[in-house]
């Protein structure tokens, strides 16, 4: 029996080169509401849930301060209108998903992105037609790095934690996976190095390298008889 039966996929920074764009949109949204937040402070938190990011960099709680929601709405609009049209997929994104499907593994996108952002991101990645299951913000109470999104993805795919592996690019993916008891294969394409991704069972430069070395990767090894 294969070790893994399913793959939980992150999108931003993993399949699509979008982390800087998200950070820039956040900085502009903060500025529009009179808050000067440095890019680096925001960039270091891309991959966390937006609610946590706003609280950590601006001290605003989504449940208590209406500005938090307004900033997030402005950030989303800026991202969709001005940044998303210029984004590109990382080399190998579609080919990797095709290879995973060919191995008979269940694929679930583990993202807390809203539908209006996730669908176009999957199109940019060139995998929208290959993805049948994904999580939504309504599926969770807490965003990454809490494990809720990973647990929700497992449920969507009908997967046990020890039969799934997550592919992500941030320390928050690694932390969320660990919290749910799921192995994480990490890629450096999101901007983090090996020290930041400590806890991942394997680390690759990007999905292209993972695809190139697929047969010897945790995914490929697990599919052998």
C-alpha positions as CSV (number, residue, x, y, z in Angstrom):
1,X,0.0,0.0,0.0
2,X,1.4,3.5,-0.8
3,X,2.4,5.5,2.2
4,X,0.5,8.5,1.0
5,X,-3.0,8.5,-0.5
6,X,-3.4,12.3,-0.9
7,X,-1.5,15.6,-1.3
8,X,-2.6,18.9,0.3
9,X,-1.5,21.7,-1.9
10,X,-0.7,25.3,-1.0
11,X,-0.9,27.8,-3.9
12,X,0.6,31.2,-3.1
13,X,4.4,30.9,-3.2
14,X,4.2,27.3,-4.0
15,X,2.5,27.1,-7.4
16,X,2.2,30.8,-8.1
17,X,4.9,33.6,-7.6
18,X,2.5,35.8,-5.6
19,X,3.9,36.4,-2.1
20,X,5.5,39.8,-2.9
21,X,2.3,40.9,-4.6
22,X,0.3,40.0,-1.5
23,X,2.7,41.9,0.7
24,X,2.6,45.0,-1.5
25,X,-1.2,45.0,-1.6
26,X,-1.3,44.8,2.2
27,X,1.1,47.7,2.6
28,X,-1.0,49.8,0.3
29,X,-4.2,48.9,2.0
30,X,-2.7,49.8,5.4
31,X,-1.4,53.1,4.0
32,X,-4.9,54.0,2.7
33,X,-6.2,53.7,6.2
34,X,-3.5,55.9,7.7
35,X,-1.2,53.1,8.9
36,X,2.5,53.1,7.8
37,X,3.6,49.4,7.9
38,X,7.0,48.5,6.5
39,X,7.0,46.0,3.6
40,X,9.4,43.7,5.3
41,X,7.2,43.4,8.4
42,X,4.3,42.4,6.3
43,X,6.3,40.1,3.9
44,X,7.6,38.0,6.8
45,X,4.0,37.1,7.7
46,X,2.7,36.3,4.2
47,X,1.4,32.7,4.5
48,X,-0.3,33.4,7.8
49,X,-4.0,34.1,7.9
50,X,-4.9,37.7,7.1
51,X,-6.6,38.1,10.5
52,X,-3.3,37.2,12.3
53,X,-1.3,39.4,10.0
54,X,-3.4,42.5,10.7
55,X,-3.3,41.9,14.4
56,X,0.5,41.3,14.5
57,X,1.6,44.3,12.3
58,X,-1.1,46.8,13.2
59,X,-2.7,45.7,16.4
60,X,-6.2,45.4,14.9
61,X,-8.5,42.6,15.8
62,X,-11.0,41.5,13.1
63,X,-13.6,40.9,15.8
64,X,-13.3,44.2,17.6
65,X,-12.1,46.8,15.0
66,X,-14.0,47.4,11.8
67,X,-10.9,48.8,10.2
68,X,-9.4,45.3,10.1
69,X,-12.1,44.1,7.8
70,X,-12.0,47.3,5.7
71,X,-8.2,46.9,5.2
72,X,-8.6,43.3,4.2
73,X,-11.3,44.2,1.7
74,X,-9.1,46.9,0.2
75,X,-6.1,44.6,0.1
76,X,-8.2,42.0,-1.8
77,X,-9.4,44.5,-4.3
78,X,-5.9,45.8,-5.0
79,X,-4.5,42.3,-5.3
80,X,-7.2,41.2,-7.7
81,X,-7.3,44.3,-9.8
82,X,-3.7,45.4,-10.0
83,X,-1.4,42.5,-9.1
84,X,-3.1,39.2,-10.1
85,X,-3.1,40.0,-13.9
86,X,0.7,40.2,-13.8
87,X,1.4,37.0,-11.8
88,X,2.9,33.9,-13.2
89,X,3.0,30.3,-12.3
90,X,6.3,28.7,-11.2
91,X,7.8,26.4,-13.8
92,X,6.5,22.8,-13.3
93,X,3.4,23.8,-11.5
94,X,0.9,22.1,-13.8
95,X,3.2,19.2,-14.6
96,X,3.7,18.4,-11.0
97,X,-0.1,18.3,-10.3
98,X,-0.5,16.1,-13.4
99,X,2.1,13.7,-12.1
100,X,0.4,13.6,-8.7
101,X,-2.9,12.8,-10.3
102,X,-1.3,10.2,-12.5
103,X,-0.1,8.4,-9.4
104,X,-3.7,8.2,-8.2
105,X,-3.3,10.5,-5.3
106,X,-6.2,12.6,-4.0
107,X,-5.4,16.4,-4.3
108,X,-6.9,19.0,-2.1
109,X,-5.9,22.7,-2.1
110,X,-5.4,23.7,1.5
111,X,-5.9,27.4,1.4
112,X,-7.9,29.9,3.4
113,X,-8.1,32.3,0.4
114,X,-11.6,33.4,-0.5
115,X,-13.2,31.9,-3.5
116,X,-12.8,35.2,-5.5
117,X,-9.0,35.0,-5.1
118,X,-8.4,31.2,-5.1
119,X,-10.1,30.5,-8.4
120,X,-8.1,33.0,-10.5
121,X,-4.9,31.9,-8.7
122,X,-5.6,28.3,-9.7
123,X,-6.1,29.6,-13.3
124,X,-2.7,31.4,-13.2
125,X,-1.2,28.2,-11.9
126,X,-2.7,26.4,-14.9
127,X,-4.3,23.8,-12.7
128,X,-7.9,24.9,-12.3
129,X,-9.1,22.0,-14.4
130,X,-7.1,19.5,-12.3
131,X,-8.4,20.5,-8.9
132,X,-11.7,19.1,-7.6
133,X,-11.4,19.8,-3.9
134,X,-10.4,22.9,-2.0
135,X,-11.0,24.4,1.4
136,X,-12.7,27.8,2.1
137,X,-12.5,30.3,5.0
138,X,-15.9,28.9,6.1
139,X,-14.3,25.5,6.8
140,X,-12.1,26.8,9.6
141,X,-12.2,28.8,12.8
142,X,-8.5,29.6,12.9
143,X,-6.2,30.4,10.0
144,X,-2.6,29.3,9.4
145,X,-0.4,28.6,11.2
146,X,-3.1,26.9,13.3
147,X,-3.8,23.4,11.9
148,X,-7.5,24.0,11.1
149,X,-7.0,24.5,7.4
150,X,-5.0,21.3,7.1
151,X,-7.6,19.4,9.1
152,X,-10.3,20.7,6.9
153,X,-8.4,19.7,3.8
154,X,-8.0,16.2,5.2
155,X,-11.8,16.0,5.7
156,X,-12.5,17.3,2.2
157,X,-10.3,14.5,0.8
158,X,-11.4,11.8,3.1
159,X,-7.8,11.4,4.1
160,X,-6.1,10.3,7.4
161,X,-3.3,12.5,8.6
162,X,-0.7,9.8,8.3
163,X,-1.8,9.1,4.7
164,X,-1.4,12.7,3.4
165,X,1.5,15.0,2.6
166,X,1.4,18.7,2.3
167,X,3.4,20.8,-0.2
168,X,3.9,24.4,1.0
169,X,6.4,27.2,1.0
170,X,6.2,29.0,4.4
171,X,7.1,28.2,8.0
172,X,3.4,28.6,8.6
173,X,2.6,25.7,6.3
174,X,5.1,23.5,8.1
175,X,3.7,24.5,11.5
176,X,0.1,23.9,10.4
177,X,1.0,20.5,8.9
178,X,2.8,19.5,12.1
179,X,-0.1,20.6,14.2
180,X,-2.4,18.3,12.1
181,X,0.0,15.4,12.1
182,X,0.7,15.7,8.4
183,X,4.1,15.5,6.8
184,X,5.2,18.6,4.9
185,X,7.4,18.8,1.8
186,X,8.6,22.4,1.5
187,X,9.8,24.6,-1.4
188,X,12.0,27.7,-1.1
189,X,10.2,29.6,-3.9
190,X,8.1,31.5,-1.3
191,X,11.2,33.3,0.0
192,X,12.1,31.2,3.0
193,X,15.3,29.2,3.6
194,X,16.0,25.8,5.1
195,X,16.3,27.1,8.7
196,X,12.8,28.7,8.4
197,X,11.4,25.5,6.9
198,X,12.8,23.3,9.7
199,X,10.4,20.4,10.4
200,X,9.7,19.7,6.7
201,X,10.6,16.1,5.7
202,X,12.2,17.4,2.5
203,X,13.0,20.8,1.0
204,X,13.3,21.7,-2.7
205,X,14.1,24.9,-4.5
206,X,10.7,24.9,-6.2
207,X,8.1,22.7,-7.7
208,X,10.2,22.2,-10.8
209,X,13.0,20.6,-8.8
210,X,10.4,18.5,-6.9
211,X,9.1,17.3,-10.2
212,X,12.5,16.6,-11.6
213,X,13.4,14.6,-8.5
214,X,9.9,13.2,-8.0
215,X,10.8,9.5,-8.2
216,X,13.3,9.9,-5.3
217,X,11.1,12.4,-3.4
218,X,8.8,11.3,-0.5
219,X,5.9,11.4,-3.0
220,X,7.6,9.1,-5.5
221,X,9.0,6.7,-3.0
222,X,5.6,6.3,-1.4
223,X,3.9,5.3,-4.7
224,X,6.2,2.3,-5.2
225,X,4.8,-1.2,-4.6
